[in-house]
Amino acid sequence: MTTTASRPEVLRYTAFSTDPAGGNPAGVVLDARALDDGEMLAVAADLGYSESAFLTGPPEGLDDTEGRVGPEGLDAPEGLDGPEGRTYRIRYFSPKAEVPFCGHATVAAAVALAERLGPGPLLFATQAGQVPVDVTAEDDGTVRATLTSVEPYVEEVADADLAEALAALDWPAADLDPAFPPRIAYAGARHLVLAAATRARLADLAYDFARLEALMHRLDLTTVQLVWRESPTLFHVRDPFPVGGVVEDPATGAAAAAFGGYARELGLVPEDAVLTLRQGEDLGRPGELTVALRAGDPRVRVSGAGVRIG
């Protein structure tokens, strides 16, 4: 990987789209060993994307001799039993802060690695836990990554907190879909799930940035997952992300995983199901996320394509 004396190379990929102008862009640093926390944050802020991924610790022997990334001699993360030569520590930074898990930056990093290592399994050690990723290359050249989340959970949201969220969004309570109860859902990061009764309600998003940010900090939320159900397995979603310094996230893999766990736990979808989430259309950056639920496995799988920008 090309580096300067002061900063490693920063790659740019988009996730959940095959079009560089679609999906959610992320910065990817494949060898971030030389960067401290402040420098990672500065890279993320300079890029201005909702998140960027920073990798360290590939196993010993991953070198540049066969077009691979990273110098020799790096140790595998302790306590991990991942694929040899394909196991990494990964951290995620928004322009304002570190986040414990980010789905689209995971997909972006996995696609970047697959272009250098080839398709196959990867294992990322995140602050939220171990996240396996499987990368495939299709006949048309599309590279697709499937991440498996940590175990999800769902919790109630207090009436006062829900009222505050709706006030910050300027959404009347009557505009919510009563079939989808508001909940906080987690699959690596916490998200408040709110369902709109109509597509028009979802499309009309103009919220109080500071007010929603304050509530999200208090509840330790990463985004607010706004959803509208078009059909039994097709959803349109939007994700305000003021705590990251971004008005809206164009495609949110962590929230998609959390929503999958939420929908299954509340019996809104079958225990074994494949859901399609469309996101970014209202921003002019359309993307598609596939959420797979498997009977007997509490984890959620989120898939999407990725492609390099520029």
C-alpha positions in Angstrom: 0.0 0.0 0.0 1.3 3.4 -0.9 2.0 5.7 2.0 3.4 9.1 2.6 5.9 9.8 5.4 3.0 11.1 7.6 -0.1 9.3 6.6 -1.1 6.0 5.0 -3.1 5.8 1.8 -6.8 6.6 2.3 -9.0 4.6 -0.2 -12.5 5.6 -1.1 -15.3 3.0 -1.6 -19.0 3.1 -1.7 -21.1 0.3 -0.2 -24.5 -1.1 -1.0 -24.3 -0.1 -4.7 -22.4 -0.9 -7.8 -22.4 2.7 -8.8 -19.8 5.0 -7.3 -22.4 7.7 -7.2 -24.8 5.5 -5.2 -24.8 3.8 -1.8 -22.8 5.1 1.1 -19.2 6.2 0.7 -16.5 5.3 3.2 -12.9 5.9 3.7 -10.7 2.8 4.1 -7.2 2.7 5.6 -5.9 -0.8 5.1 -2.8 -0.2 7.4 -3.6 2.2 10.2 -0.9 1.2 12.6 0.9 4.5 12.3 -2.2 6.5 13.2 -3.4 7.3 16.7 -7.0 8.0 17.7 -6.7 11.7 16.9 -5.2 11.1 13.5 -7.9 8.6 12.6 -10.6 11.1 13.6 -8.8 13.8 11.5 -8.8 11.5 8.5 -12.5 10.8 8.9 -13.3 14.5 9.4 -11.2 15.5 6.4 -13.1 13.0 4.2 -16.5 14.1 5.5 -18.1 10.7 4.9 -20.4 9.3 7.6 -17.8 6.8 8.6 -14.3 5.6 7.7 -12.7 2.2 8.5 -9.2 1.8 9.9 -7.5 -1.7 9.8 -4.6 -3.0 11.8 -3.2 -6.4 12.8 -3.4 -8.7 9.8 -1.7 -12.0 10.6 2.0 -12.5 10.0 3.0 -13.2 6.4 0.5 -10.8 4.7 2.9 -8.9 2.5 3.2 -7.1 -0.8 4.9 -9.9 -2.7 1.7 -11.1 -4.4 -0.1 -7.8 -4.7 -1.4 -8.0 -1.1 -1.5 -5.2 1.4 0.4 -4.6 4.5 4.0 -5.3 5.6 5.2 -8.6 7.1 5.4 -9.4 10.7 2.0 -8.3 12.1 0.4 -10.4 14.8 -3.1 -11.8 14.6 -5.6 -10.3 17.1 -5.6 -12.2 20.3 -8.5 -14.5 20.9 -9.5 -14.7 17.3 -9.7 -17.9 15.2 -10.2 -16.4 11.8 -9.1 -17.3 8.3 -5.3 -17.3 8.1 -4.1 -14.1 6.5 -7.6 -12.6 6.5 -8.2 -11.5 10.1 -8.1 -7.9 11.1 -8.8 -5.4 13.9 -11.0 -2.7 12.6 -12.1 0.7 14.0 -14.6 3.2 12.7 -14.7 6.9 12.9 -17.3 9.5 11.9 -16.2 13.1 11.4 -17.0 13.7 15.1 -16.4 10.5 17.0 -15.5 6.8 17.0 -18.4 4.4 16.7 -18.4 0.8 17.8 -19.6 -0.8 14.6 -20.4 0.4 11.1 -21.9 -1.8 8.4 -21.2 0.1 5.3 -17.6 0.8 6.2 -17.2 -3.0 6.9 -18.5 -3.8 3.5 -16.3 -1.2 1.9 -13.2 -2.5 3.7 -14.1 -6.1 2.8 -14.4 -5.2 -0.9 -11.1 -3.3 -0.8 -9.4 -6.3 0.8 -11.0 -8.8 -1.6 -9.6 -6.8 -4.6 -6.2 -7.4 -3.1 -6.5 -10.9 -1.5 -9.3 -12.4 -3.6 -12.8 -13.3 -2.6 -13.4 -15.5 0.5 -14.0 -15.3 4.2 -12.7 -12.4 6.4 -12.9 -11.8 10.1 -13.0 -8.4 11.7 -12.5 -7.7 15.4 -14.7 -4.7 16.2 -15.3 -3.0 19.4 -18.8 -4.6 19.4 -17.3 -8.1 18.9 -16.2 -10.4 16.1 -17.9 -9.8 12.7 -17.3 -12.5 10.0 -17.6 -11.3 6.4 -17.8 -13.4 3.3 -16.9 -11.8 0.0 -17.9 -13.1 -3.4 -17.2 -12.0 -7.0 -20.0 -12.4 -9.5 -19.6 -13.2 -13.2 -20.3 -9.6 -14.1 -17.5 -8.4 -11.9 -19.7 -7.3 -9.0 -18.0 -7.8 -5.6 -20.5 -8.4 -2.8 -19.9 -8.7 0.9 -22.0 -10.4 3.6 -21.4 -9.5 7.2 -22.7 -11.5 10.1 -23.7 -9.3 13.1 -23.1 -9.8 16.7 -26.1 -11.0 18.6 -28.9 -8.4 18.5 -31.2 -7.2 21.2 -34.3 -5.0 21.4 -35.4 -2.8 24.3 -38.3 -0.5 25.1 -38.0 3.2 24.6 -39.5 5.5 27.3 -42.6 7.5 26.4 -40.8 10.8 27.2 -37.8 9.8 25.0 -40.1 8.8 22.2 -42.0 12.1 22.5 -38.7 14.0 22.4 -37.6 12.1 19.3 -40.8 12.9 17.5 -40.6 16.5 18.5 -37.1 16.8 17.1 -38.1 15.1 13.9 -41.3 17.2 13.8 -43.3 14.0 13.3 -46.8 13.8 14.8 -47.4 10.6 16.6 -50.3 9.9 14.3 -47.8 9.6 11.4 -46.3 6.5 12.9 -47.2 3.0 11.7 -48.9 1.3 14.6 -47.9 -2.1 13.4 -44.2 -1.3 14.1 -43.8 -0.3 17.8 -40.9 2.2 18.5 -38.0 0.3 20.0 -34.2 0.7 20.5 -32.5 -2.1 18.5 -28.9 -3.2 18.6 -26.7 -5.4 16.4 -23.3 -3.8 17.1 -24.7 -0.3 17.6 -27.9 1.2 19.1 -30.6 2.6 16.8 -34.0 4.0 17.6 -36.5 2.4 15.1 -39.5 4.5 14.1 -41.9 3.4 11.3 -43.7 5.9 9.1 -47.2 5.2 8.1 -46.7 6.5 4.6 -43.9 6.9 2.0 -44.6 10.6 1.9 -44.0 10.9 5.7 -40.6 9.2 5.3 -39.7 11.4 2.3 -40.4 14.6 4.3 -37.4 14.8 6.6 -36.4 18.2 8.1 -35.4 17.8 11.7 -33.9 19.8 14.5 -30.2 18.7 14.3 -29.1 19.9 17.8 -32.2 18.6 19.6 -32.0 15.1 18.0 -28.3 15.0 18.6 -28.7 15.7 22.3 -31.3 13.0 22.7 -29.2 10.5 20.8 -26.2 11.2 23.0 -28.3 10.7 26.1 -29.6 7.3 24.8 -26.3 6.2 23.3 -27.8 6.0 19.8 -25.8 5.8 16.6 -28.7 6.6 14.2 -32.4 6.9 14.2 -33.7 4.1 11.8 -36.8 5.5 10.0 -38.6 2.9 8.0 -41.7 2.5 5.7 -42.9 -0.9 4.7 -43.8 -1.2 1.0 -44.5 -5.0 1.0 -44.0 -7.9 3.4 -40.2 -8.0 2.7 -39.5 -4.6 1.1 -38.7 -1.6 3.2 -37.6 2.0 2.5 -35.3 3.4 5.2 -33.6 6.7 6.2 -31.1 7.3 9.0 -30.5 10.7 10.6 -27.0 10.7 12.0 -26.4 14.0 13.8 -24.1 12.4 16.5 -21.6 11.7 13.7 -21.8 15.2 12.3 -23.8 14.1 9.3 -27.5 15.0 8.6 -28.3 11.7 7.1 -26.5 8.4 6.4 -27.1 7.2 2.8 -27.0 3.5 3.5 -26.6 2.1 7.0 -25.6 -1.6 7.4 -25.5 -1.5 11.2 -29.0 -0.1 11.4 -30.1 -2.7 8.8 -28.8 -5.5 11.1 -30.5 -4.0 14.1 -33.7 -3.6 12.2 -33.6 -7.3 11.1 -33.3 -8.3 14.8 -36.1 -6.0 15.7 -38.5 -7.2 13.0 -37.9 -10.8 13.9 -38.1 -10.4 17.7 -41.4 -8.5 17.4 -42.8 -11.1 15.0 -43.2 -8.6 12.1 -41.4 -11.0 9.7 -40.8 -14.8 9.7 -38.0 -16.2 11.8 -36.4 -17.3 8.5 -36.6 -14.4 6.0 -34.8 -12.3 3.4 -35.6 -8.6 3.6 -34.7 -5.8 1.1 -34.0 -2.4 2.4 -33.8 0.5 0.0 -32.0 3.6 1.2 -30.5 6.8 -0.2 -33.2 7.4 -2.8 -34.2 10.6 -1.1 -30.6 11.8 -1.1 -29.9 11.0 -4.8 -27.6 8.1 -3.7 -29.8 5.0 -4.1 -28.5 1.8 -2.4 -29.9 -1.6 -1.6 -29.2 -3.7 1.5 -30.2 -7.4 1.9 -31.0 -8.6 5.4 -31.1 -12.3 5.9 -32.6 -14.0 9.0 -32.0 -17.7 9.7 -34.1 -19.8 12.0 -32.2 -20.9 15.0 -29.4 -18.3 14.6 -30.0 -15.0 16.4 -27.4 -13.2 14.4 -28.4 -11.1 11.3 -26.6 -11.1 7.9 -26.4 -8.0 5.9 -25.2 -8.1 2.3 -24.4 -5.5 -0.4 -22.2 -4.7 -3.3 -19.3 -2.4 -3.1 -17.1 -0.5 -5.6 -14.2 1.9 -5.5 -14.8 5.6 -6.0 -12.4 7.2 -8.5 
